């Protein structure tokens, strides 16, 4: 399966967390289709138009979207909304103590993983990606 990883880039970037999630995706035998989210330069050096085209194309050509939403992000929200419109499988990760948008919480067909510890999240994500 082709998996698009959606994580905050501009505000609250957590490269270590993004790499941990991407490792789970790959470990489960899936292809990561948004490898730029784990690079040192995830798109800061390219135009906004390029980023929009790259990211929307990535969502469109993927089977599953995995999004970490503990830190609010316009881009992550847009990618999730596109995935909803395209009827993609969507797995959303969030720390239990994070304040999540009520709109996102009410969105249909989202598989939620709430977690306290990274190890808990990775185990639950492995279970979902293997099912």
Phi and psi in radians as a Rosetta constraint file:
Dihedral C 1 N 2 CA 2 C 2 CIRCULARHARMONIC -1.671 0.35
Dihedral N 2 CA 2 C 2 N 3 CIRCULARHARMONIC 2.126 0.35
Dihedral C 2 N 3 CA 3 C 3 CIRCULARHARMONIC -2.056 0.35
Dihedral N 3 CA 3 C 3 N 4 CIRCULARHARMONIC 2.191 0.35
Dihedral C 3 N 4 CA 4 C 4 CIRCULARHARMONIC -1.687 0.35
Dihedral N 4 CA 4 C 4 N 5 CIRCULARHARMONIC 2.101 0.35
Dihedral C 4 N 5 CA 5 C 5 CIRCULARHARMONIC -1.664 0.35
Dihedral N 5 CA 5 C 5 N 6 CIRCULARHARMONIC 2.152 0.35
Dihedral C 5 N 6 CA 6 C 6 CIRCULARHARMONIC -1.997 0.35
Dihedral N 6 CA 6 C 6 N 7 CIRCULARHARMONIC 2.068 0.35
Dihedral C 6 N 7 CA 7 C 7 CIRCULARHARMONIC -2.440 0.35
Dihedral N 7 CA 7 C 7 N 8 CIRCULARHARMONIC 2.702 0.35
Dihedral C 7 N 8 CA 8 C 8 CIRCULARHARMONIC -1.056 0.35
Dihedral N 8 CA 8 C 8 N 9 CIRCULARHARMONIC 2.410 0.35
Dihedral C 8 N 9 CA 9 C 9 CIRCULARHARMONIC -1.983 0.35
Dihedral N 9 CA 9 C 9 N 10 CIRCULARHARMONIC -0.869 0.35
Dihedral C 9 N 10 CA 10 C 10 CIRCULARHARMONIC -1.326 0.35
Dihedral N 10 CA 10 C 10 N 11 CIRCULARHARMONIC -0.946 0.35
Dihedral C 10 N 11 CA 11 C 11 CIRCULARHARMONIC -1.914 0.35
Dihedral N 11 CA 11 C 11 N 12 CIRCULARHARMONIC 2.186 0.35
Dihedral C 11 N 12 CA 12 C 12 CIRCULARHARMONIC 1.309 0.35
Dihedral N 12 CA 12 C 12 N 13 CIRCULARHARMONIC 0.558 0.35
Dihedral C 12 N 13 CA 13 C 13 CIRCULARHARMONIC -1.100 0.35
Dihedral N 13 CA 13 C 13 N 14 CIRCULARHARMONIC 2.289 0.35
Dihedral C 13 N 14 CA 14 C 14 CIRCULARHARMONIC -2.208 0.35
Dihedral N 14 CA 14 C 14 N 15 CIRCULARHARMONIC 1.528 0.35
Dihedral C 14 N 15 CA 15 C 15 CIRCULARHARMONIC -1.089 0.35
Dihedral N 15 CA 15 C 15 N 16 CIRCULARHARMONIC -0.668 0.35
Dihedral C 15 N 16 CA 16 C 16 CIRCULARHARMONIC -1.086 0.35
Dihedral N 16 CA 16 C 16 N 17 CIRCULARHARMONIC -0.762 0.35
Dihedral C 16 N 17 CA 17 C 17 CIRCULARHARMONIC -1.129 0.35
Dihedral N 17 CA 17 C 17 N 18 CIRCULARHARMONIC -0.755 0.35
Dihedral C 17 N 18 CA 18 C 18 CIRCULARHARMONIC -1.043 0.35
Dihedral N 18 CA 18 C 18 N 19 CIRCULARHARMONIC -0.735 0.35
Dihedral C 18 N 19 CA 19 C 19 CIRCULARHARMONIC -1.168 0.35
Dihedral N 19 CA 19 C 19 N 20 CIRCULARHARMONIC -0.652 0.35
Dihedral C 19 N 20 CA 20 C 20 CIRCULARHARMONIC -1.084 0.35
Dihedral N 20 CA 20 C 20 N 21 CIRCULARHARMONIC -0.814 0.35
Dihedral C 20 N 21 CA 21 C 21 CIRCULARHARMONIC -1.142 0.35
Dihedral N 21 CA 21 C 21 N 22 CIRCULARHARMONIC -0.748 0.35
Dihedral C 21 N 22 CA 22 C 22 CIRCULARHARMONIC -1.089 0.35
Dihedral N 22 CA 22 C 22 N 23 CIRCULARHARMONIC -0.640 0.35
Dihedral C 22 N 23 CA 23 C 23 CIRCULARHARMONIC -1.101 0.35
Dihedral N 23 CA 23 C 23 N 24 CIRCULARHARMONIC -0.663 0.35
Dihedral C 23 N 24 CA 24 C 24 CIRCULARHARMONIC -1.118 0.35
Dihedral N 24 CA 24 C 24 N 25 CIRCULARHARMONIC -0.777 0.35
Dihedral C 24 N 25 CA 25 C 25 CIRCULARHARMONIC -1.003 0.35
Dihedral N 25 CA 25 C 25 N 26 CIRCULARHARMONIC -0.851 0.35
Dihedral C 25 N 26 CA 26 C 26 CIRCULARHARMONIC -1.195 0.35
Dihedral N 26 CA 26 C 26 N 27 CIRCULARHARMONIC -0.717 0.35
Dihedral C 26 N 27 CA 27 C 27 CIRCULARHARMONIC -1.041 0.35
Dihedral N 27 CA 27 C 27 N 28 CIRCULARHARMONIC -0.549 0.35
Dihedral C 27 N 28 CA 28 C 28 CIRCULARHARMONIC -1.444 0.35
Dihedral N 28 CA 28 C 28 N 29 CIRCULARHARMONIC 0.058 0.35
Dihedral C 28 N 29 CA 29 C 29 CIRCULARHARMONIC 1.546 0.35
Dihedral N 29 CA 29 C 29 N 30 CIRCULARHARMONIC 0.272 0.35
Dihedral C 29 N 30 CA 30 C 30 CIRCULARHARMONIC -1.762 0.35
Dihedral N 30 CA 30 C 30 N 31 CIRCULARHARMONIC 2.811 0.35
Dihedral C 30 N 31 CA 31 C 31 CIRCULARHARMONIC -1.648 0.35
Dihedral N 31 CA 31 C 31 N 32 CIRCULARHARMONIC 2.221 0.35
Dihedral C 31 N 32 CA 32 C 32 CIRCULARHARMONIC -1.432 0.35
Dihedral N 32 CA 32 C 32 N 33 CIRCULARHARMONIC 2.092 0.35
Dihedral C 32 N 33 CA 33 C 33 CIRCULARHARMONIC -1.735 0.35
Dihedral N 33 CA 33 C 33 N 34 CIRCULARHARMONIC 0.014 0.35
Dihedral C 33 N 34 CA 34 C 34 CIRCULARHARMONIC -2.231 0.35
Dihedral N 34 CA 34 C 34 N 35 CIRCULARHARMONIC 0.966 0.35
Dihedral C 34 N 35 CA 35 C 35 CIRCULARHARMONIC -1.062 0.35
Dihedral N 35 CA 35 C 35 N 36 CIRCULARHARMONIC -0.352 0.35
Dihedral C 35 N 36 CA 36 C 36 CIRCULARHARMONIC -1.120 0.35
Dihedral N 36 CA 36 C 36 N 37 CIRCULARHARMONIC -0.407 0.35
Dihedral C 36 N 37 CA 37 C 37 CIRCULARHARMONIC -1.224 0.35
Dihedral N 37 CA 37 C 37 N 38 CIRCULARHARMONIC -0.251 0.35
Dihedral C 37 N 38 CA 38 C 38 CIRCULARHARMONIC -1.921 0.35
Dihedral N 38 CA 38 C 38 N 39 CIRCULARHARMONIC 0.224 0.35
Dihedral C 38 N 39 CA 39 C 39 CIRCULARHARMONIC -1.676 0.35
Dihedral N 39 CA 39 C 39 N 40 CIRCULARHARMONIC 2.840 0.35
Dihedral C 39 N 40 CA 40 C 40 CIRCULARHARMONIC -1.137 0.35
Dihedral N 40 CA 40 C 40 N 41 CIRCULARHARMONIC -0.579 0.35
Dihedral C 40 N 41 CA 41 C 41 CIRCULARHARMONIC -2.078 0.35
Dihedral N 41 CA 41 C 41 N 42 CIRCULARHARMONIC 1.604 0.35
Dihedral C 41 N 42 CA 42 C 42 CIRCULARHARMONIC -1.338 0.35
Dihedral N 42 CA 42 C 42 N 43 CIRCULARHARMONIC 0.092 0.35
Dihedral C 42 N 43 CA 43 C 43 CIRCULARHARMONIC 2.457 0.35
Dihedral N 43 CA 43 C 43 N 44 CIRCULARHARMONIC 0.144 0.35
Dihedral C 43 N 44 CA 44 C 44 CIRCULARHARMONIC -1.108 0.35
Dihedral N 44 CA 44 C 44 N 45 CIRCULARHARMONIC -0.440 0.35
Dihedral C 44 N 45 CA 45 C 45 CIRCULARHARMONIC -1.643 0.35
Dihedral N 45 CA 45 C 45 N 46 CIRCULARHARMONIC 0.069 0.35
Dihedral C 45 N 46 CA 46 C 46 CIRCULARHARMONIC -2.049 0.35
Dihedral N 46 CA 46 C 46 N 47 CIRCULARHARMONIC 2.896 0.35
Dihedral C 46 N 47 CA 47 C 47 CIRCULARHARMONIC -1.270 0.35
Dihedral N 47 CA 47 C 47 N 48 CIRCULARHARMONIC 2.696 0.35
Dihedral C 47 N 48 CA 48 C 48 CIRCULARHARMONIC -0.997 0.35
Dihedral N 48 CA 48 C 48 N 49 CIRCULARHARMONIC -0.648 0.35
Dihedral C 48 N 49 CA 49 C 49 CIRCULARHARMONIC -1.080 0.35
Dihedral N 49 CA 49 C 49 N 50 CIRCULARHARMONIC -0.744 0.35
Dihedral C 49 N 50 CA 50 C 50 CIRCULARHARMONIC -1.069 0.35
Dihedral N 50 CA 50 C 50 N 51 CIRCULARHARMONIC -0.793 0.35
Dihedral C 50 N 51 CA 51 C 51 CIRCULARHARMONIC -1.051 0.35
Dihedral N 51 CA 51 C 51 N 52 CIRCULARHARMONIC -0.782 0.35
Dihedral C 51 N 52 CA 52 C 52 CIRCULARHARMONIC -1.041 0.35
Dihedral N 52 CA 52 C 52 N 53 CIRCULARHARMONIC -0.858 0.35
Dihedral C 52 N 53 CA 53 C 53 CIRCULARHARMONIC -1.115 0.35
Dihedral N 53 CA 53 C 53 N 54 CIRCULARHARMONIC -0.772 0.35
Dihedral C 53 N 54 CA 54 C 54 CIRCULARHARMONIC -1.076 0.35
Dihedral N 54 CA 54 C 54 N 55 CIRCULARHARMONIC -0.841 0.35
Dihedral C 54 N 55 CA 55 C 55 CIRCULARHARMONIC -1.244 0.35
Dihedral N 55 CA 55 C 55 N 56 CIRCULARHARMONIC -0.754 0.35
Dihedral C 55 N 56 CA 56 C 56 CIRCULARHARMONIC -1.177 0.35
Dihedral N 56 CA 56 C 56 N 57 CIRCULARHARMONIC -0.648 0.35
Dihedral C 56 N 57 CA 57 C 57 CIRCULARHARMONIC -1.108 0.35
Dihedral N 57 CA 57 C 57 N 58 CIRCULARHARMONIC -0.708 0.35
Dihedral C 57 N 58 CA 58 C 58 CIRCULARHARMONIC -1.059 0.35
Dihedral N 58 CA 58 C 58 N 59 CIRCULARHARMONIC -0.763 0.35
Dihedral C 58 N 59 CA 59 C 59 CIRCULARHARMONIC -1.124 0.35
Dihedral N 59 CA 59 C 59 N 60 CIRCULARHARMONIC -0.804 0.35
Dihedral C 59 N 60 CA 60 C 60 CIRCULARHARMONIC -1.071 0.35
Dihedral N 60 CA 60 C 60 N 61 CIRCULARHARMONIC -0.623 0.35
Dihedral C 60 N 61 CA 61 C 61 CIRCULARHARMONIC -1.649 0.35
Dihedral N 61 CA 61 C 61 N 62 CIRCULARHARMONIC 0.095 0.35
Dihedral C 61 N 62 CA 62 C 62 CIRCULARHARMONIC -1.764 0.35
Dihedral N 62 CA 62 C 62 N 63 CIRCULARHARMONIC 2.753 0.35
Dihedral C 62 N 63 CA 63 C 63 CIRCULARHARMONIC -1.586 0.35
Dihedral N 63 CA 63 C 63 N 64 CIRCULARHARMONIC -0.597 0.35
Dihedral C 63 N 64 CA 64 C 64 CIRCULARHARMONIC -2.316 0.35
Dihedral N 64 CA 64 C 64 N 65 CIRCULARHARMONIC 2.510 0.35
Dihedral C 64 N 65 CA 65 C 65 CIRCULARHARMONIC -1.985 0.35
Dihedral N 65 CA 65 C 65 N 66 CIRCULARHARMONIC 2.226 0.35
Dihedral C 65 N 66 CA 66 C 66 CIRCULARHARMONIC -1.987 0.35
Dihedral N 66 CA 66 C 66 N 67 CIRCULARHARMONIC 2.097 0.35
Dihedral C 66 N 67 CA 67 C 67 CIRCULARHARMONIC -2.181 0.35
Dihedral N 67 CA 67 C 67 N 68 CIRCULARHARMONIC 2.307 0.35
Dihedral C 67 N 68 CA 68 C 68 CIRCULARHARMONIC -1.745 0.35
Dihedral N 68 CA 68 C 68 N 69 CIRCULARHARMONIC 2.088 0.35
Dihedral C 68 N 69 CA 69 C 69 CIRCULARHARMONIC -2.083 0.35
Dihedral N 69 CA 69 C 69 N 70 CIRCULARHARMONIC 0.293 0.35
Dihedral C 69 N 70 CA 70 C 70 CIRCULARHARMONIC -1.093 0.35
Dihedral N 70 CA 70 C 70 N 71 CIRCULARHARMONIC -0.525 0.35
Dihedral C 70 N 71 CA 71 C 71 CIRCULARHARMONIC -1.924 0.35
Dihedral N 71 CA 71 C 71 N 72 CIRCULARHARMONIC 2.156 0.35
Dihedral C 71 N 72 CA 72 C 72 CIRCULARHARMONIC -1.010 0.35
Dihedral N 72 CA 72 C 72 N 73 CIRCULARHARMONIC 2.474 0.35
Dihedral C 72 N 73 CA 73 C 73 CIRCULARHARMONIC -2.675 0.35
Dihedral N 73 CA 73 C 73 N 74 CIRCULARHARMONIC 2.184 0.35
Dihedral C 73 N 74 CA 74 C 74 CIRCULARHARMONIC -1.042 0.35
Dihedral N 74 CA 74 C 74 N 75 CIRCULARHARMONIC -0.785 0.35
Dihedral C 74 N 75 CA 75 C 75 CIRCULARHARMONIC -1.080 0.35
Dihedral N 75 CA 75 C 75 N 76 CIRCULARHARMONIC -0.789 0.35
Dihedral C 75 N 76 CA 76 C 76 CIRCULARHARMONIC -1.082 0.35
Dihedral N 76 CA 76 C 76 N 77 CIRCULARHARMONIC -0.743 0.35
Dihedral C 76 N 77 CA 77 C 77 CIRCULARHARMONIC -1.067 0.35
Dihedral N 77 CA 77 C 77 N 78 CIRCULARHARMONIC -0.731 0.35
Dihedral C 77 N 78 CA 78 C 78 CIRCULARHARMONIC -1.124 0.35
Dihedral N 78 CA 78 C 78 N 79 CIRCULARHARMONIC -0.706 0.35
Dihedral C 78 N 79 CA 79 C 79 CIRCULARHARMONIC -1.155 0.35
Dihedral N 79 CA 79 C 79 N 80 CIRCULARHARMONIC -0.690 0.35
Dihedral C 79 N 80 CA 80 C 80 CIRCULARHARMONIC -1.132 0.35
Dihedral N 80 CA 80 C 80 N 81 CIRCULARHARMONIC -0.756 0.35
Dihedral C 80 N 81 CA 81 C 81 CIRCULARHARMONIC -1.095 0.35
Dihedral N 81 CA 81 C 81 N 82 CIRCULARHARMONIC -0.709 0.35
Dihedral C 81 N 82 CA 82 C 82 CIRCULARHARMONIC -1.088 0.35
Dihedral N 82 CA 82 C 82 N 83 CIRCULARHARMONIC -0.751 0.35
Dihedral C 82 N 83 CA 83 C 83 CIRCULARHARMONIC -1.103 0.35
Dihedral N 83 CA 83 C 83 N 84 CIRCULARHARMONIC -0.667 0.35
Dihedral C 83 N 84 CA 84 C 84 CIRCULARHARMONIC -1.085 0.35
Dihedral N 84 CA 84 C 84 N 85 CIRCULARHARMONIC -0.836 0.35
Dihedral C 84 N 85 CA 85 C 85 CIRCULARHARMONIC -1.072 0.35
Dihedral N 85 CA 85 C 85 N 86 CIRCULARHARMONIC -0.583 0.35
Dihedral C 85 N 86 CA 86 C 86 CIRCULARHARMONIC -1.547 0.35
Dihedral N 86 CA 86 C 86 N 87 CIRCULARHARMONIC 0.004 0.35
Dihedral C 86 N 87 CA 87 C 87 CIRCULARHARMONIC 1.043 0.35
Dihedral N 87 CA 87 C 87 N 88 CIRCULARHARMONIC 0.715 0.35
Dihedral C 87 N 88 CA 88 C 88 CIRCULARHARMONIC -1.416 0.35
Dihedral N 88 CA 88 C 88 N 89 CIRCULARHARMONIC 2.761 0.35
Dihedral C 88 N 89 CA 89 C 89 CIRCULARHARMONIC -1.273 0.35
Dihedral N 89 CA 89 C 89 N 90 CIRCULARHARMONIC 2.292 0.35
Dihedral C 89 N 90 CA 90 C 90 CIRCULARHARMONIC -2.227 0.35
Dihedral N 90 CA 90 C 90 N 91 CIRCULARHARMONIC 2.180 0.35
Dihedral C 90 N 91 CA 91 C 91 CIRCULARHARMONIC -2.024 0.35
Dihedral N 91 CA 91 C 91 N 92 CIRCULARHARMONIC 2.132 0.35
Dihedral C 91 N 92 CA 92 C 92 CIRCULARHARMONIC -1.993 0.35
Dihedral N 92 CA 92 C 92 N 93 CIRCULARHARMONIC 2.284 0.35
Dihedral C 92 N 93 CA 93 C 93 CIRCULARHARMONIC -1.863 0.35
Dihedral N 93 CA 93 C 93 N 94 CIRCULARHARMONIC 2.413 0.35
Dihedral C 93 N 94 CA 94 C 94 CIRCULARHARMONIC -2.706 0.35
Dihedral N 94 CA 94 C 94 N 95 CIRCULARHARMONIC 2.403 0.35
Dihedral C 94 N 95 CA 95 C 95 CIRCULARHARMONIC -1.089 0.35
Dihedral N 95 CA 95 C 95 N 96 CIRCULARHARMONIC 2.524 0.35
Dihedral C 95 N 96 CA 96 C 96 CIRCULARHARMONIC -1.042 0.35
Dihedral N 96 CA 96 C 96 N 97 CIRCULARHARMONIC -0.531 0.35
Dihedral C 96 N 97 CA 97 C 97 CIRCULARHARMONIC -1.573 0.35
Dihedral N 97 CA 97 C 97 N 98 CIRCULARHARMONIC 0.054 0.35
Dihedral C 97 N 98 CA 98 C 98 CIRCULARHARMONIC -1.352 0.35
Dihedral N 98 CA 98 C 98 N 99 CIRCULARHARMONIC 2.531 0.35
Dihedral C 98 N 99 CA 99 C 99 CIRCULARHARMONIC -1.583 0.35
Dihedral N 99 CA 99 C 99 N 100 CIRCULARHARMONIC 1.983 0.35
Dihedral C 99 N 100 CA 100 C 100 CIRCULARHARMONIC -1.827 0.35
Dihedral N 100 CA 100 C 100 N 101 CIRCULARHARMONIC 2.466 0.35
Dihedral C 100 N 101 CA 101 C 101 CIRCULARHARMONIC -0.944 0.35
Dihedral N 101 CA 101 C 101 N 102 CIRCULARHARMONIC 2.340 0.35
Dihedral C 101 N 102 CA 102 C 102 CIRCULARHARMONIC -1.099 0.35
Dihedral N 102 CA 102 C 102 N 103 CIRCULARHARMONIC -0.577 0.35
Dihedral C 102 N 103 CA 103 C 103 CIRCULARHARMONIC -1.098 0.35
Dihedral N 103 CA 103 C 103 N 104 CIRCULARHARMONIC -0.777 0.35
Dihedral C 103 N 104 CA 104 C 104 CIRCULARHARMONIC -1.147 0.35
Dihedral N 104 CA 104 C 104 N 105 CIRCULARHARMONIC -0.756 0.35
Dihedral C 104 N 105 CA 105 C 105 CIRCULARHARMONIC -1.056 0.35
Dihedral N 105 CA 105 C 105 N 106 CIRCULARHARMONIC -0.535 0.35
Dihedral C 105 N 106 CA 106 C 106 CIRCULARHARMONIC -1.576 0.35
Dihedral N 106 CA 106 C 106 N 107 CIRCULARHARMONIC -0.063 0.35
Dihedral C 106 N 107 CA 107 C 107 CIRCULARHARMONIC -1.167 0.35
Dihedral N 107 CA 107 C 107 N 108 CIRCULARHARMONIC 2.533 0.35
Dihedral C 107 N 108 CA 108 C 108 CIRCULARHARMONIC -1.375 0.35
Dihedral N 108 CA 108 C 108 N 109 CIRCULARHARMONIC 2.728 0.35
Dihedral C 108 N 109 CA 109 C 109 CIRCULARHARMONIC 1.035 0.35
Dihedral N 109 CA 109 C 109 N 110 CIRCULARHARMONIC 0.623 0.35
Dihedral C 109 N 110 CA 110 C 110 CIRCULARHARMONIC -1.898 0.35
Dihedral N 110 CA 110 C 110 N 111 CIRCULARHARMONIC 2.325 0.35
Dihedral C 110 N 111 CA 111 C 111 CIRCULARHARMONIC -1.646 0.35
Dihedral N 111 CA 111 C 111 N 112 CIRCULARHARMONIC 2.039 0.35
Dihedral C 111 N 112 CA 112 C 112 CIRCULARHARMONIC -1.674 0.35
Dihedral N 112 CA 112 C 112 N 113 CIRCULARHARMONIC 2.471 0.35
Dihedral C 112 N 113 CA 113 C 113 CIRCULARHARMONIC -2.215 0.35
Dihedral N 113 CA 113 C 113 N 114 CIRCULARHARMONIC 1.902 0.35
Dihedral C 113 N 114 CA 114 C 114 CIRCULARHARMONIC -1.724 0.35
Dihedral N 114 CA 114 C 114 N 115 CIRCULARHARMONIC 2.430 0.35
Dihedral C 114 N 115 CA 115 C 115 CIRCULARHARMONIC -2.545 0.35
Dihedral N 115 CA 115 C 115 N 116 CIRCULARHARMONIC 2.727 0.35
Dihedral C 115 N 116 CA 116 C 116 CIRCULARHARMONIC -1.783 0.35
Dihedral N 116 CA 116 C 116 N 117 CIRCULARHARMONIC -0.727 0.35
Dihedral C 116 N 117 CA 117 C 117 CIRCULARHARMONIC -2.079 0.35
Dihedral N 117 CA 117 C 117 N 118 CIRCULARHARMONIC 2.615 0.35
Dihedral C 117 N 118 CA 118 C 118 CIRCULARHARMONIC -0.998 0.35
Dihedral N 118 CA 118 C 118 N 119 CIRCULARHARMONIC -0.727 0.35
Dihedral C 118 N 119 CA 119 C 119 CIRCULARHARMONIC -1.058 0.35
Dihedral N 119 CA 119 C 119 N 120 CIRCULARHARMONIC -0.694 0.35
Dihedral C 119 N 120 CA 120 C 120 CIRCULARHARMONIC -1.088 0.35
Dihedral N 120 CA 120 C 120 N 121 CIRCULARHARMONIC -0.787 0.35
Dihedral C 120 N 121 CA 121 C 121 CIRCULARHARMONIC -1.097 0.35
Dihedral N 121 CA 121 C 121 N 122 CIRCULARHARMONIC -0.796 0.35
Dihedral C 121 N 122 CA 122 C 122 CIRCULARHARMONIC -1.114 0.35
Dihedral N 122 CA 122 C 122 N 123 CIRCULARHARMONIC -0.679 0.35
Dihedral C 122 N 123 CA 123 C 123 CIRCULARHARMONIC -1.129 0.35
Dihedral N 123 CA 123 C 123 N 124 CIRCULARHARMONIC -0.802 0.35
Dihedral C 123 N 124 CA 124 C 124 CIRCULARHARMONIC -1.133 0.35
Dihedral N 124 CA 124 C 124 N 125 CIRCULARHARMONIC -0.675 0.35
Dihedral C 124 N 125 CA 125 C 125 CIRCULARHARMONIC -1.151 0.35
Dihedral N 125 CA 125 C 125 N 126 CIRCULARHARMONIC -0.730 0.35
Dihedral C 125 N 126 CA 126 C 126 CIRCULARHARMONIC -0.990 0.35
Dihedral N 126 CA 126 C 126 N 127 CIRCULARHARMONIC -0.771 0.35
Dihedral C 126 N 127 CA 127 C 127 CIRCULARHARMONIC -1.063 0.35
Dihedral N 127 CA 127 C 127 N 128 CIRCULARHARMONIC -0.787 0.35
Dihedral C 127 N 128 CA 128 C 128 CIRCULARHARMONIC -1.190 0.35
Dihedral N 128 CA 128 C 128 N 129 CIRCULARHARMONIC -0.715 0.35
Dihedral C 128 N 129 CA 129 C 129 CIRCULARHARMONIC -1.258 0.35
Dihedral N 129 CA 129 C 129 N 130 CIRCULARHARMONIC -0.359 0.35
Dihedral C 129 N 130 CA 130 C 130 CIRCULARHARMONIC -1.581 0.35
Dihedral N 130 CA 130 C 130 N 131 CIRCULARHARMONIC -0.167 0.35
